[in-house]
Amino acid sequence: MSELEDFRAEKDAFFRDDPRSPLTPGQRNGFGGLAYFPEEPGLAIEAKLETQGVDRDEAIEMQTTTGGLQVYRRAGVVRFEVEGEPAVVTLYASEDMHELFLPFRDATSGKETYGAGRYLEVEPPGADGRVLVDFNAAYNPYCAYNPDWSCPIPPGENWLSAPIRAGEKTFEA
């Protein structure tokens, strides 16, 4: 088993068996595992986290699925290509998180993946200023499974026109 397959098996076990699972008891009863895209090495992007020209002090208020707000600051942007199409995503920092936060929507949102978007956590850049954005680890927010959860909605600057066919697919209850 690959590291990604191990991670996915552990996540399925957590969702099925752990009382902290976002699934309702009824959903856990028949839970057979989450649906994923096959691992796509080309969507594990190692790139420089660009900070020049990025307003890192502006408070970015993200609406949540329950009508609230969560506040982040831009950490920088990452540029890459998907199927020959240029793409840019913004990574966000929060005082209560070590990792950088990448909420995004793409051309699969609402079709193959959760309509409101998916998330990634990204380790802060190393001494060389580079980060690893591995879309194979993209996951649905807990509100995709249970509307009682409050999840930030990806801001427009992270709505990609290209499809990101990696990570979790839509949850079928």
Number of C-alpha atoms within 10 A of each C-alpha: 7 8 8 13 12 11 13 19 15 12 16 18 15 15 21 23 15 13 12 10 18 21 22 14 13 9 16 18 11 10 17 13 16 17 15 20 14 12 17 14 11 13 20 15 17 14 16 18 21 16 15 9 8 13 12 16 10 11 12 16 15 17 17 16 17 14 10 12 16 15 15 21 20 20 21 20 18 20 15 16 13 15 11 8 10 12 16 14 18 23 26 22 20 15 9 7 10 12 17 23 22 20 26 24 26 19 17 20 20 14 10 17 27 21 16 20 25 28 21 22 21 18 14 18 16 11 6 8 12 17 18 18 22 19 24 22 22 23 22 23 21 16 19 24 19 14 12 12 14 19 22 23 22 19 16 9 12 18 18 19 14 17 15 23 22 23 25 23 22 21 15 11 12
